[in-house]
Amino acid sequence: MRTSMTTTTGSGPTAPPHRRITGAVWTALALVYVVWGSTYLGIRIVVETMPPFLSAGARFITAGLLLAGIVAWRSGPAALRATGAQLRSAVLVGLLLILGGNGLVVLAETHVPSGLAALLVASVPMWVVVLRAATGDRPPARTLVGVLVGLAGLAVLTGPGLSGQVRLSGVLMVVVAAVLWSLGSFSASKLPLPGNPFTGSAYQMLAGGTGGIVVGLLRGEQHGLDLGAFSTASWVAQAYLVLIGSVVGFTAYAWLLRAAPLSLVSTYAYVNPVVAVALGALILDEALTWPILLGGGIVVAGVGVIVSTERTERTKRRATPVAGGGGDQPPAARS
C-alpha cells in the first residue's frame, strides 16, 4: 500500500542533520522508488489468477518469517524479544496496515487499475494530517493547504464516470484502505512497539498476513481453489512481492533513514505513484485518462506540499532543545 506510506514516528535515535550522499544512497533510493512503485503492478498481476486475501496473507506471512529470520541471523534470537504490550501493539498496527490497508488495495485491484490505486494510496499523508488535527495537534497552515489540494485531487479521481471504465466501489475501497493505513501509521507513533524496527515489522507482517488468511477463508476464497490454475506470471509476481517488495524494499528504506537526509528519503511519497502509473501504462496497457492524470497530479502536488512543510517543521523542532527525543522509524510494510 504500501503501504504506505508513510513513516511512523517512534522512539529512537535522532538522525544527524548532515549526511553525505554517496553512490550507495542513490542506489538504495532508486530501489525504493522502483520497487515500491512496482508493487501495485505486481499486485494487479497476482490477482489476475490468485484469490486476493489468501495470496496477500501468504505473501506477508512468508515475508514476516523471512524478516524475522534475517533479524535472528544478524542480531541473534534475543533481537526478536518483545513485551506483551509491544506484541499487542504490533498485532493491532499490523491488522490496520496489512489487513486493512494493503488487503483492501489487493481486493480493489481486481477491478481498479494499478496506477489509479497507487495515486489514491498516495493520499495517506493527507489522512495522517487529518488524524493529527482531530487529536488536538495543530499542523502548519501550509500543511493544511496541502491537504485541501490533495482532497481536490481525490475528488477528481473518485468522481463517478471520471476515471474511465472503473467501478466506483473499487475506487472507494482504495480510499478506505488509505484511511486505514493512515490510522495504522498514526497509531504506531503512539503505541509501544519493539525497539528494533525490523522486529516490529516482522510481527506486524505476521499478524496482518494471518488476518488476511482468516478473511480469505471467511470469504470462501478456498472453494474451488486450484493451484494449477494460477498463471506463471502470478507466481512470479507473488515471489517478487515477497522477496523484493517486502524484504528488499523495506530493508533499503530502513537503511536510507540512517544513511541519507530525511528530506531526500521522503521523496518516495510522491515518486512511487508516478512510477506505478508509468509501469501500469507500459506493461499492462492501463488507460491514462485526463481525470487520472489531472487528479493524480493534484494529489501528488498536495502530498509534495505536505511532505516539504513537515520536513521543514521537523528541522525547526530539532534545532530547538526539548526534553526527550524521537526519531523517524520506517513503516511496517508497503503495499
C-alpha positions as CSV (number, residue, x, y, z in Angstrom):
1,M,0.0,0.0,0.0
2,R,2.4,0.2,0.5
3,T,1.9,0.9,2.2
4,S,2.4,3.3,2.5
5,M,3.5,5.4,3.1
6,T,4.3,7.0,5.2
7,T,6.6,6.8,8.1
8,T,5.7,6.2,11.7
9,T,7.3,8.1,14.5
10,G,8.5,6.3,17.5
11,S,11.3,6.3,20.0
12,G,14.8,6.0,18.5
13,P,17.9,8.0,17.9
14,T,17.6,11.3,16.2
15,A,19.2,11.3,12.8
16,P,22.3,13.5,12.4
17,P,21.4,16.7,10.5
18,H,24.2,16.5,7.9
19,R,24.8,13.3,5.8
20,R,27.0,12.7,2.8
21,I,25.0,11.5,-0.2
22,T,27.0,8.6,-1.6
23,G,26.5,6.3,-4.6
24,A,25.1,3.7,-2.2
25,V,22.5,6.2,-1.1
26,W,21.4,6.8,-4.7
27,T,21.3,3.1,-5.4
28,A,19.1,2.4,-2.3
29,L,16.8,5.4,-3.2
30,A,16.4,4.1,-6.7
31,L,15.5,0.7,-5.3
32,V,12.8,2.3,-3.1
33,Y,11.5,4.3,-6.0
34,V,11.2,1.4,-8.4
35,V,10.5,-1.5,-6.0
36,W,7.7,0.2,-4.1
37,G,6.3,1.9,-7.2
38,S,6.2,-1.5,-8.9
39,T,4.3,-3.4,-6.1
40,Y,1.0,-2.1,-7.4
41,L,1.8,-3.6,-10.7
42,G,2.8,-6.9,-9.0
43,I,-0.5,-7.0,-7.0
44,R,-2.5,-6.5,-10.2
45,I,-0.8,-9.4,-11.9
46,V,-1.2,-11.6,-8.8
47,V,-4.9,-11.1,-8.5
48,E,-5.5,-12.0,-12.2
49,T,-5.5,-15.6,-11.2
50,M,-5.0,-15.8,-7.4
51,P,-7.5,-15.1,-4.7
52,P,-6.8,-11.6,-3.2
53,F,-6.8,-12.1,0.6
54,L,-5.3,-15.6,0.6
55,S,-2.5,-14.5,-1.7
56,A,-1.9,-11.3,0.3
57,G,-1.9,-13.3,3.6
58,A,0.5,-15.9,2.3
59,R,2.8,-13.1,1.0
60,F,3.1,-11.3,4.3
61,I,3.4,-14.4,6.4
62,T,6.3,-15.5,4.2
63,A,7.8,-12.1,4.2
64,G,7.4,-11.8,8.0
65,L,9.1,-15.1,8.6
66,L,12.0,-14.2,6.3
67,L,12.4,-10.8,8.0
68,A,12.3,-12.5,11.5
69,G,14.9,-15.0,10.3
70,I,17.2,-12.2,9.0
71,V,16.9,-10.4,12.3
72,A,17.7,-13.5,14.3
73,W,20.7,-14.3,11.9
74,R,22.2,-10.8,12.0
75,S,21.4,-9.8,15.6
76,G,20.7,-13.0,17.4
77,P,17.4,-14.5,18.6
78,A,17.3,-12.0,21.5
79,A,16.6,-9.3,19.0
80,L,13.1,-10.8,18.4
81,R,12.1,-10.4,22.1
82,A,9.2,-8.1,22.8
83,T,7.0,-7.4,25.8
84,G,3.3,-8.3,25.9
85,A,2.3,-4.7,25.3
86,Q,4.7,-4.4,22.4
87,L,3.3,-7.6,20.8
88,R,-0.3,-6.4,21.2
89,S,0.6,-3.1,19.6
90,A,2.4,-4.8,16.8
91,V,-0.7,-7.0,16.1
92,L,-3.0,-4.0,16.1
93,V,-0.8,-2.0,13.8
94,G,-0.3,-5.0,11.6
95,L,-4.0,-5.6,11.2
96,L,-4.6,-1.9,10.3
97,L,-1.7,-1.6,7.9
98,I,-1.5,-5.1,6.3
99,L,-5.0,-6.5,6.6
100,G,-6.9,-3.2,6.3
101,G,-4.6,-1.0,4.2
102,N,-2.9,-3.5,2.0
103,G,-5.7,-6.1,2.0
104,L,-8.3,-3.7,0.6
105,V,-5.9,-2.5,-2.0
106,V,-5.3,-6.0,-3.2
107,L,-9.1,-6.7,-3.3
108,A,-9.7,-3.4,-5.1
109,E,-7.1,-4.1,-7.7
110,T,-9.3,-6.9,-9.0
111,H,-11.3,-4.1,-10.5
112,V,-9.1,-0.9,-10.3
113,P,-6.0,-0.3,-12.4
114,S,-2.7,-0.4,-10.5
115,G,-1.8,3.2,-11.4
116,L,-5.0,4.6,-10.2
117,A,-4.7,2.6,-6.9
118,A,-1.3,4.0,-6.4
119,L,-2.5,7.6,-6.9
120,L,-5.3,7.0,-4.4
121,V,-2.9,5.5,-1.8
122,A,-0.6,8.5,-2.2
123,S,-3.2,10.4,-0.2
124,V,-2.0,8.6,3.0
125,P,0.0,11.7,4.3
126,M,-3.2,13.8,4.0
127,W,-5.2,11.5,6.2
128,V,-2.4,11.3,8.7
129,V,-2.6,15.1,9.0
130,V,-6.4,14.9,9.4
131,L,-5.9,12.4,12.3
132,R,-3.4,14.6,13.9
133,A,-5.7,17.6,13.7
134,A,-8.6,15.5,15.1
135,T,-6.5,14.6,18.2
136,G,-5.6,18.1,19.1
137,D,-2.4,18.7,17.0
138,R,-2.1,21.9,15.1
139,P,-0.5,21.3,11.7
140,P,1.0,24.4,10.0
141,A,-1.3,26.3,7.7
142,R,0.8,25.3,4.7
143,T,0.3,21.6,5.6
144,L,-3.5,22.2,5.7
145,V,-3.3,23.8,2.3
146,G,-1.6,20.7,1.0
147,V,-4.4,18.6,2.5
148,L,-7.0,20.7,0.7
149,V,-5.2,20.4,-2.6
150,G,-4.9,16.7,-2.2
151,L,-8.6,16.3,-1.4
152,A,-9.4,18.2,-4.5
153,G,-7.3,15.7,-6.5
154,L,-9.2,12.9,-4.8
155,A,-12.5,14.4,-5.8
156,V,-11.3,14.3,-9.4
157,L,-10.1,10.7,-9.1
158,T,-13.3,9.4,-7.3
159,G,-15.8,11.4,-9.4
160,P,-18.4,9.0,-10.9
161,G,-17.6,8.4,-14.6
162,L,-14.4,10.5,-14.5
163,S,-11.8,7.8,-14.1
164,G,-12.7,5.7,-17.1
165,Q,-14.4,2.3,-17.0
166,V,-13.6,1.7,-13.3
167,R,-16.0,0.6,-10.6
168,L,-16.6,3.4,-8.2
169,S,-16.9,0.8,-5.4
170,G,-13.3,-0.3,-6.1
171,V,-12.1,3.3,-6.1
172,L,-13.8,4.0,-2.7
173,M,-12.3,0.8,-1.4
174,V,-8.8,2.1,-2.0
175,V,-9.7,5.4,-0.3
176,V,-10.8,3.4,2.8
177,A,-7.6,1.4,2.6
178,A,-5.6,4.6,2.6
179,V,-7.5,5.8,5.7
180,L,-6.8,2.5,7.5
181,W,-3.1,2.7,6.5
182,S,-3.0,6.2,7.9
183,L,-4.7,5.1,11.1
184,G,-2.2,2.3,11.5
185,S,0.7,4.6,10.9
186,F,-0.7,7.2,13.3
187,S,-1.3,4.5,15.9
188,A,2.2,3.2,15.6
189,S,3.6,6.6,16.6
190,K,1.6,6.4,19.8
191,L,1.9,2.7,20.9
192,P,4.8,0.8,22.4
193,L,6.5,-1.2,19.7
194,P,9.7,-3.3,19.7
195,G,12.8,-1.1,19.7
196,N,14.2,-2.9,16.6
197,P,12.0,-1.6,13.7
198,F,12.7,-4.9,11.7
199,T,11.4,-7.0,14.6
200,G,8.3,-4.8,14.9
201,S,7.7,-5.0,11.2
202,A,8.1,-8.8,11.1
203,Y,5.4,-9.2,13.8
204,Q,3.2,-6.8,12.0
205,M,3.5,-8.7,8.8
206,L,2.8,-12.0,10.5
207,A,-0.3,-10.5,12.3
208,G,-1.6,-8.8,9.1
209,G,-0.9,-11.9,7.0
210,T,-2.7,-14.2,9.4
211,G,-5.6,-11.8,9.3
212,G,-5.6,-11.9,5.6
213,I,-5.8,-15.7,5.6
214,V,-8.7,-15.7,8.0
215,V,-10.6,-13.1,6.0
216,G,-9.9,-15.1,2.8
217,L,-11.3,-18.3,4.3
218,L,-14.4,-16.4,5.6
219,R,-14.9,-15.1,2.1
220,G,-14.8,-18.6,0.8
221,E,-11.7,-18.0,-1.4
222,Q,-10.6,-21.6,-0.7
223,H,-13.6,-23.0,-2.5
224,G,-12.7,-24.3,-5.9
225,L,-9.1,-23.3,-5.3
226,D,-6.8,-24.8,-8.0
227,L,-3.1,-24.1,-7.7
228,G,-2.7,-25.4,-11.2
229,A,-4.9,-22.6,-12.5
230,F,-2.5,-19.9,-11.2
231,S,-0.6,-18.4,-14.1
232,T,3.2,-18.3,-14.2
233,A,3.0,-14.5,-14.2
234,S,1.0,-14.5,-11.0
235,W,3.5,-16.9,-9.3
236,V,6.5,-14.7,-10.4
237,A,4.7,-11.6,-9.2
238,Q,3.9,-13.1,-5.9
239,A,7.5,-14.1,-5.4
240,Y,8.6,-10.6,-6.4
241,L,6.3,-9.0,-3.9
242,V,7.6,-11.3,-1.1
243,L,11.3,-11.1,-1.7
244,I,11.8,-7.7,-3.5
245,G,8.7,-5.7,-2.5
246,S,8.5,-6.6,1.2
247,V,12.1,-7.6,2.2
248,V,14.5,-5.8,-0.1
249,G,12.4,-2.6,-0.5
250,F,11.9,-2.3,3.3
251,T,15.5,-3.1,4.1
252,A,16.7,-0.4,1.6
253,Y,14.3,2.1,3.1
254,A,15.3,1.4,6.7
255,W,18.9,1.8,5.8
256,L,18.2,5.1,4.0
257,L,16.7,6.5,7.1
258,R,20.0,6.1,8.8
259,A,22.3,7.0,5.9
260,A,20.6,9.7,4.0
261,P,18.9,13.1,4.7
262,L,15.2,12.6,5.5
263,S,14.4,15.4,3.0
264,L,15.8,13.1,0.3
265,V,14.3,9.8,1.6
266,S,10.8,11.3,1.9
267,T,10.6,12.0,-1.8
268,Y,9.4,8.4,-2.3
269,A,5.9,9.6,-1.2
270,Y,5.4,11.4,-4.5
271,V,7.7,9.4,-6.8
272,N,6.2,6.0,-6.1
273,P,2.8,6.8,-7.6
274,V,4.4,8.2,-10.7
275,V,6.4,5.0,-11.2
276,A,3.3,2.9,-10.6
277,V,1.3,4.8,-13.2
278,A,4.1,4.6,-15.8
279,L,4.6,0.8,-15.2
280,G,0.8,0.2,-15.4
281,A,0.6,2.0,-18.7
282,L,3.7,0.4,-20.2
283,I,3.3,-3.2,-19.1
284,L,-0.5,-3.6,-18.6
285,D,-1.6,-1.0,-21.1
286,E,-3.7,0.7,-18.5
287,A,-5.6,3.7,-19.8
288,L,-4.3,7.2,-18.9
289,T,-7.5,9.3,-19.0
290,W,-7.3,13.0,-18.4
291,P,-9.1,12.7,-14.9
292,I,-6.5,10.2,-13.8
293,L,-3.6,12.4,-15.0
294,L,-5.2,15.6,-13.6
295,G,-6.4,14.2,-10.3
296,G,-3.2,12.2,-9.8
297,G,-1.1,15.3,-10.5
298,I,-3.1,17.3,-8.0
299,V,-2.8,14.6,-5.3
300,V,1.0,14.3,-5.8
301,A,1.3,18.1,-5.7
302,G,-0.7,18.2,-2.4
303,V,1.5,15.4,-0.9
304,G,4.6,17.3,-2.0
305,V,3.4,20.4,-0.1
306,I,2.7,18.3,3.0
307,V,6.0,16.4,2.9
308,S,8.1,19.5,2.3
309,T,6.3,21.5,5.0
310,E,6.5,18.8,7.6
311,R,10.2,18.3,6.8
312,T,10.8,22.0,7.4
313,E,8.9,21.9,10.7
314,R,10.8,18.9,11.9
315,T,14.1,20.6,11.1
316,K,13.0,23.6,13.2
317,R,12.0,21.4,16.1
318,R,15.3,19.6,16.0
319,A,17.1,22.9,16.2
320,T,15.2,23.7,19.4
321,P,16.3,21.7,22.5
322,V,13.4,19.8,24.0
323,A,13.0,17.3,26.8
324,G,13.1,13.7,25.5
325,G,13.6,12.8,21.8
326,G,12.2,10.9,19.0
327,G,13.3,9.6,15.7
328,D,11.7,8.5,12.5
329,Q,11.3,4.8,12.0
330,P,10.5,3.0,8.8
331,P,6.9,2.0,8.1
332,A,5.8,-1.5,8.9
333,A,5.4,-2.5,5.3
334,R,4.4,-1.3,1.9
335,S,1.6,-2.1,-0.3
